[in-house]
Amino acid sequence: MVETTSGLRAALAEASAPEWSVRVRAARGLASFADVPEAGAALVGLLLDAADTAVTRRAAEALARVGTVAAVRILALAVAEADDSQADWMQTGVQDVMAEPDGAPGLAAVCGQLARDPQAAVRRGAAEISAWTDVTGC
C-alpha cells in the first residue's frame, strides 16, 4: 500500500514537470489511478497539455489501455473540452491502442456505460470515443 501511495505521489509530482517526456511518464503512471480524484484531475490536464501533443497522445493511449470506466470517463471529459488538434491527438492515441494485437476490447462496452452518465460532457466525449473505435452500438 505504501508503495502504491508513493507511486501515485511521484506521478502527480511529475505531471507538472517542464519536460514532455516526464509528463508522458506521469500519464502512464497515473492511468492506473484513474479512480483517484487527484489523479483524474492531473490526467485531464495532461490530456489537454498545451505545450506538447506527445503528452496528449500518450495520455490517451495510457487511459485506453487501462480501459476501466474511470479511465475512459477521464478521457471522455477531456475530449469534450479539447480543441480540434487535441481531440485529433487523443483519437490517434486511442487508435494506436486499438491497432495493437490485444487492443482495447472492452472500450466499446465502457463507452456504452458512459453513454448513460449523468454528466453531459461525459456522454458527448464517450460518443466521440465510440466513433473513433469504429464500433456500432456503443
Secondary structure, 3 states (H helix, E strand, C coil): CHHHHHHHHHHHHHCCCCCHHHHHHHHHHHHCCCCCHHHHHHHHHHHCCCCCHHHHHHHHHHHHHHCCHHHHHHHHHHHHHCCHHHHHHHHHHHHHHHCCCCCCCCHHHHHHHHCCCCCHHHHHHHHHHHHHHCCCCC
